[in-house]
Amino acid sequence: MAPIISIEEAGRHSGESVTLRGWLYNQRDAGKLLFPIFRDGTGIMQGVCSLKESPAAYEALKNLTQESSCIVTGTVRPDARAPGGHELHVSEVQVVQRIADGDPYPIQLKEHGTDFLLENRHLWMRAPRQAAILRIRAEAIHAARNFMDSQGYTLTDSPMFTPSACEGTTTLFEVSYIDDEKAYLTQSGQLYLEATAAALGKVYCFGPVFRAEKSKTRRHLTEFWMLEPEAAYAHLEDMMVLGEGLVSHMVQSVVKNRPRELETLSRDVTKLAAVVPPFPRMLYDDAVVTLQKNGKAAKWGDDFGGEDETVLSSQFDRPVIIHRYPASIKAFYMEPDPQRPELALGFDMLAPEGYGEIMGGGERVSSYDLLLKRVREHNLPEDAFKWYLDLRRYGSVPHAGFGLGLERTIAWICGTSHIREVIPFPRLLYRIYP
């Protein structure tokens, strides 16, 4: 019996008889020869089947429709013209399910509109490009967790239901809790991580967050994933160094371990190879001047929009870190710069090639009196933040952290035009199906 292998492993079985389990992606009929293309979740592989040599297999394949599931056996042969450099000379075919002619696979091998593809996302993800993106996503997540673990950070969890907003914004998804109590889907695990960091020292969480932002851009999702570290006795500089190390490790792991997927996406790997520390840094003050020199109507005290971020990041071949923003445009929990109290000890990391902010963080306020003042200035409910204020009453220390937006990071690594392609089932402003 031929061993069952994955397409990804086929190159290691040249000259051997093997069995593949998967689906028929496409097929070309050349008369007495068929050239099927199979996929199995690890890649695609071309086959060849001869009517003369394998009549039963030939007839089974000839009758097979796109995306029908099948188990095929044959001999792996090297062929530089074939995807992956090998092809399968098919000798046996077992049809698991044939898709009926009267109800064909909806996503035919032709151009389709975006709305149609999103409506059929449960099927669209089978396409080689979409599958490649999802494998790169998995690789990047694996690399990120390995990096954080290697830096002595402990993986922990933050709640999905919260009684208040992390940053006091109005972009909250409100849900009914129990006995008519209101709760909100989390926007960030940061506040809870600050508590956990006081227990474990260096921690991080990785999970979904939810923001009801009415933004219909290529950079926005209403549900996305964030990796958020938080560390006691840490400062702004520590987080900027940690952040660039994390991003570089994620990128280089994808370059090393997912070259076929990057090739499927036609991604320029030379651009990714340049993503190594140290990343360039720029003070907010200097960023405003740079924007003004590039014809932007930026003034001190403004937050940066998408176009501004593109101008700033386009000057570099790797992400750029903008730091020390005006405190007035940053969250209430940001520690002020002791040298210039009007500034916050915070930073944003902007990805190159127009992908914008992928990371934001900094030092947190460690003074109880200052944090209470900030809560009141932002008209936040003191009762809801009592536990958070307690962290400054009982053993407060300098501490810092950041949040990495996974989907924006993956979109940049993959070179995709829209963030909706880099999460299995995107939740967008006007889309929650399927």
N, C-alpha and C positions, 0 to 999 in steps of 0.2 A: 504494500500500500504506500502510495506517495505521501510524504510528509506534508502537513498543512502549514503553509507559511503566509506571511503578509507580503504585500507588494514591496513594502519598504525593505524587506529582507532578500528580495529576489536576486540581487547582484551577488549574493554570497552562495548562490546555488546554481551557478552557470553549468550547463551540461547535465543537470539532474532533472528527474521527473518530480514535479511538485503539484500540490493542490492549492488553489486560491478560492476563497469564499467572499463574494461581493456582489456587484451589480454591473450590468452592461451600460456603460456611459455613452458609447457611440459605436457605430459599425459602418465599414465601407465594404461594399459588395463588388468584387472584381471577377465575377463569373464563377469559375471553379475554385476561387480563393476568396475567403472572407478575412477581413482585417478588423476584428473587434477591439474595442478599448474597454478594459475593465477598471473598476475602482473598488477599493475596499476600506476606505477610511484612512489608510496610511499613504495613499498615492494612487497614481494611475499607471496602467501597463498595457502596452499594445500586444495583441495576439495575432496569430495567423492560423487559419484552419483550412485544410485541403479536402475537397470533395473526394478525391482519389484515395488519400491516405486515411481519412477519418470520416466516412460518409455519415455515420450516426451523429457524430458531434457537429458536422457541417449542417445537417438538416435541423438539429436543435437550435443552433445559433442563428441560422437563416430565418427562423420563425420567431426569434426573440425580439422584443420591443425595448425601446429606450427605458432604462432604469428598472428593467425586470431583474429579479434577484436570481443568482445562479452560483453553482459550485463547478469549477473547471479544473481539469487536470491536464498537464502537458509538460513539455521539456523547455527549460529556460535556455535561450540562446543569446549570445551577445549580438547587438545590432546598434551601431552608433546613431542610426537615424531615428530610433525609437525613443520615446520618453523614458528617461532613466538609463538608457544605454543597453537595455535588454528587451527581448520579446518572448512571449510564450507560444510555443508550437502546440496548439490545442489538440488533444486526442480524445478527451471525454468531457461531456457537458451534462450536468444535472440541473434541471430547471426547478428552482424553489418556488417562485411565483412569476408567472407571465402577466404583464400588464395588458389588459384587453385592448384590442384595436379601437373599439367603440368608446373607450374612456382613457385616452392616452395621457402620458405624463404631462402635466400642465406646462412645465418650463422646457420648451423645446430649445434646440441648439440654434437660437437666433437672438436678435436684440429684443429686449423687453423693457417696458417702462418701469420707473422706480416704484410707483404705487403698486403695480402688479407684482413686482418682486417682493416688496414688503408684505403684501397681502398673503403671499405664498412663502414667507420666510422659512417656514418649517420644511420646505422643499428646496428653496434657494440655497440653503447652507450646504447642500450636497455638491454644488458646483466646485470645481477644482480651486478657483480663486478664493471662494468663501471658506472652504475647508482649510486652505493654506493659512488664511488669516487666523482662524480659530486655533490651529496648531501653534502658530507663533504666539498667540495670546497665552496658551497653556505653558509654553516654554518661558515666556517672560514672567509669569506668575511664579513658576518653579524657581527661576533665578532670583526673583525678588525675595522670596521667603528664605532661600538658602543664604543670601547675602545678609539679611537681617539677623538670622540665627548665628551666622559667623561673627557678627559684631557684638554678640552677647545680649541681644534683645530677646525677650520672652514673648511668644505669641499669646495674646489674650483676646477677650471678646468684650464688645460693648453692646448695650441693648438697642434693639430696633425701635421699640416704643419709648418715647421720652415725654416728660411733662412740659417741656419748654424748648425753645429754639437755641441752638448752639451759639449763633451769632446775632440773635435778636432780629432776624429778618422776617419778612412776611411770606417768604417762599416755602411755606410749610404745607405738607399733606396732613390734614386733620382727620382723625379717625375716632369712632365711638369706642370707648373702652368698656368698663363695667359700671352698671348703675348710673348711666348717663354721664360718666366722667369722660372728659376729653383727653385725648393723647395725640401725639404727633409722630410721624415716621421720621427717623433720625436723619439729620443733615450731615452729621459728623460724629465720630466716636471720641473726639478730642477731650471734652470735659471729663468723661469717665476715665479716659486714659490717664489724665492728670492724677486722678485718685489712685489708679492702679500703679502708676509709676512711683508713688510714695510708698507703696507696699513692696514692689518688686525691682525698683531701680530703673531698669530700661525695658520698655514694653512696646509692642506694636499690635495693631489689629488690622484685619483685612476683610472687608465685606461690603455689602451694598449700602448706599446712601441715597436719599431721595430729596429732590428739590423741585418745587412747583414753579419753576421759572418759566415765564411765557416767552421763551427765546426759541425762535425757529432758525437756528443757524447750523452750520456743519460741525460745530464744536459742542453742541448741547444735547444732553439726554436728561430725562426726568428721573431715571434710575441708573446709577452707575456705581462702579466699584472704586474704593479708595484704600490705599495702604497708608496707615497713619502710625508713625513712631512717636513716642514721648519718653523723655529721659529726665530723671532728677539730676540736679547739679550739672545741668547742661546750659549752654549759651548759644547765641545766634551763630557764631563761627562753627561750633560743633555740628549744628544742623545743616549748614551750607556744605560742609565737607562730607557729612553723611549722605546728604541728598545727591551730590554729584557722584559719589561712589556707587550708590544704589542704581542710579540711572545708567551709568556706564556699564555696570555689571549686567544689567538686564539686556542692554543693546548688544554687548559683545557675546553674551550667551546665545542670543538669537542668531547672530552672524555665524558663530561657530557650529551650533547644533541644528540650525534650520536653513541651510543654504538652498535646498531644493524648493522650499516654500518661498523664500525670497526671490528665487529665480522665476517661480510661477507668477509672482507679482511684478516681475520686471523691475525690482527695486535696485537702485544704485547702491551697491554695497560699499563703495569707496566713501560715500557720505557717512555711512554708519560707522565705518572703521575709524573715523576721526573723532568719535565720541569717547574721549578719554580725559580724565582729570589732569590738571585743574581746568574748570570751566571759567570762561571770562566773567568778570563781575563789573557792575556799574551801579554807582549811587543813583538814587532816584533823582537827585538834583541834576546830575549829568545826563540822565535819560531824558529829562524835559528839554534840556538844551539841544540834545541830539535830534529830538523830534522837531523842534523849532527850525533847526538847520535844514531839515528835510521837508520843510513846507507845511508841517502840521500846526494847527492852532492850539498847541498844548500850553498850559500855564501851570505854574506851581500850585499844587493842591488838587489837581485833577487826577482821577484814576485813569488808567490806560484802557482804551478799547481794543478791539481785535485788530484794527488797522494799525494802531500805534504799536502793538506787540509785534506785528509783522515787520514794521520798519526797524524796530530795535533788534530783533533777532536775526534779520537778514544780513547783518554785518558780520556774522560769525558762522563758523562751520560746525559748531556744537552748541548746546544750550547755553544761554547767558543768564546769570543771576542778577536781578535788580533788587537792591536792598535799601533799607532805611526809608520807608515811605512816610508821608505825613500821617500822624496818628489819627487825624480826622477822617481818613478814608480806610482805616483798618479796624479790625474787630475790637470790641471793648476790653478783651482780655490781653491785648498786646502790651508788653513792657515798653515804657518810653526809654529813649536813648538818654542816658545820664548827661551826655555832653550837649545834646540838643533835645530837650524834652518835647518839642513839637513833632519830633520824629518817633516812629515806632521801630523797635528792634525786630523787624520782620523782613521777609524776602519772598520773591516770586521767581520761579524758574521758567523761562520761556524757551520752548523748543524751536529749532531752526525750521526753515522751509515753510514758514507761515502757519505753524500748528499752534502757536500761542502758549498760554500758561499751562504747564503740566504739574506744577508743584507750588505750594504756598505754605509758609510757616514762619516760625520765629520764637522768640522768648515770650513767656507768659508773665503776667503781673504776679508778683509774689507777695506784695503787701496787702494785708486785709483792708486797711483804710482806703487805699487807692482803688482796689477792686470794687469795694462797696460804693465808692463815689462813681465809678464807671457804670455800675449796674443802674444806679439812680439816674445818671446823665442820659442813659439810653432807654429810660422808662421801662426797664425790665422788671418782672415781678420778683420781689425779694424772696418771697416764700419759696418759689420754685428754685431759686438759686442758693437757698440756705446751705444745702449740703456742699455746694461748690465753694461758698465762702468759708465753710468749715476747714477746707484744705489749707487756707491761709491763717487759720487760728491755731492749728495744731501741727507744729513742726514744718512750717513752710520753708521751702528752699528755692533757689533759682532753678527753673526748669524750662524745657523747650521741646518743640516737636514740629512736625509738618504733615501735610497730606499730599499724597501723590495720586493724581487722577489716572486710573489705569487705562481707560478707553482713549483718552487723548494721547497718552504715551504710546499705546499700541498703534493708533492711527498714524502717528508720526513714523514709528519704526517701519510700518508696512507701506507708508506712502499712499494711504487711501485718501480719497477726496472727501469722504464724509464719515463721521464717527459712527453712524448707524451700522456700518459693516463689521465693526470690531467687537460686537457683543452678540451672543447667540440670538436673543430676542429683544431688539431695541424698544425702549419705551420713549416715545417722542411726544412733542407737544400735542399733536392730534392723532396719536396712534398708540393703542394699547392691545391690539390684536396682531398676530395670534399670541 
